[in-house]
Amino acid sequence: MNDITGAWLGTYWQNGKPTRFEATFVQGGNTLSGSILDDGMLGEAQLTGDLVGRRIQFTKQYISSPNTPIQYTGTLSEDGNSMSGKWTIDKRHSGSWEAHRNDNDLMAELKARLAKQVPVGADL
């Protein structure tokens, strides 16, 4: 089973214009929850959905505009590190989207740097 829990960076296109976003997914079984922060004027949103096999679907609900849910559907890549698909508000408003795992594990990077600086046996 794929697990997409964690931070993702993505882009969606509306009327040919890209908008970047950061998503945090929390997965329990096939169920998804989490949050999205858009680089646009609407800002923060909550998400709920599911991941079955490699098929992902979730609803994005902006906190500032709770009456306009946005449906996202797509496919997770075979390696589980990217996803892409289509978003839809209604018949007139839709576009494509993609997201990639955010590899910026700052704590792991810090530990690796510290390990390089501490000579072996220095803690004796």
N, C-alpha and C positions, 0 to 999 in steps of 0.2 A: 504494500500500500504506500502510495506517495504521501509525504508529509510536507506541507508548504508553510508550516509555522515559521514565523520570523518576519524580517524586514525585506521589502521589495521596492525597487525603484521602477517607475513606469512613465508612459506617455499615452495620452489619448488625443485623438484628432477630432476637431469639430470645425466644420466649414473650412477644411484644409489647414487649420491652424493647430499646432501642437500645444498641449498643456502637460507639464510634468507633474507627477504625483509621487508621494511616498505612501506605501501601504504596509500595514502590520496585520498579518493573518494569524489567527489562533485556530488550530484545528483539533477537533475531538472526534475521532472516527471519521465519518464523511462530512460532518458538520463544520462550517466555517463561521467565524465571527471576527471582528477586528475594527480597524479604523483606517481612514485614508485622509491625507492632508494634501490638497491640491495647491498648485502654485498659481491658482487663479483667484478671483474675487470671492468665490463661495467658500473656500477654505476647508474646514474639517467636516468629515462625514463618517457615519458608522456603516458597517457592512455586515450582512448575514448571507449565508448561502451554503453550497455544498460542493464537494469534490468527489466524483465517482469515477474510478479509474483515472483517466487523464482528462475527463470532461469537467470543466469548472463553470459554475454559475453563481453569481451573487448579486445582491441588490445593494446599491449605494444610496444612502439617505443623508443628504446634507443637514447639518444641525441648524443652519441659518435658513433653510428652505425645506421644511419637513413635508410639504405637500407634493414634492416632485421626486419620486423614486426613479433611479436609473438602473436598468437591468444590464448586467454584464454576462456574456457567455463566451466561452473560449476553450482552448486546449492547452494542457500542460505539456511541455516538451518531454521527450523520452528520458532525458537526464534529470528532469525535475527542477531545472534552474531557470527556465523561462516559460512564459505563457503569452498567448495572444488570442484576440478574438474581436467581437463586435459589442458595442454598447448601444442601447436603445432607450429613448424616453417615450417616444410615440412614433407614428408612421413618418413624420416629417423630420424628426431629430434623431440621428444615429451616426455612428462612425466607428473607426477601428481603434484598438488599444493594444498595448504590449507592456510586459513587465518582466524584470529580471531580478533574481535574488540579489540583495545587497550584500556584497562580500566584505563590507567594512566591519569586521569583528574587532573593534578597537581594543578590547581586553586581551584577546589572543595576540594581537600585534604588540601590545605593551609587554606582555609576558615574554614573547620571543625576543624583543629588544633587550629586556633586562637580563635574560638568560645569556645573551651574547656578551654582556658587559661584566658579568660576575665570573671570575675565574673558578675553575673546578676546584673544590676543596676550600674555597674561601670562607665557608660557613663553619669551619672547624673551631 
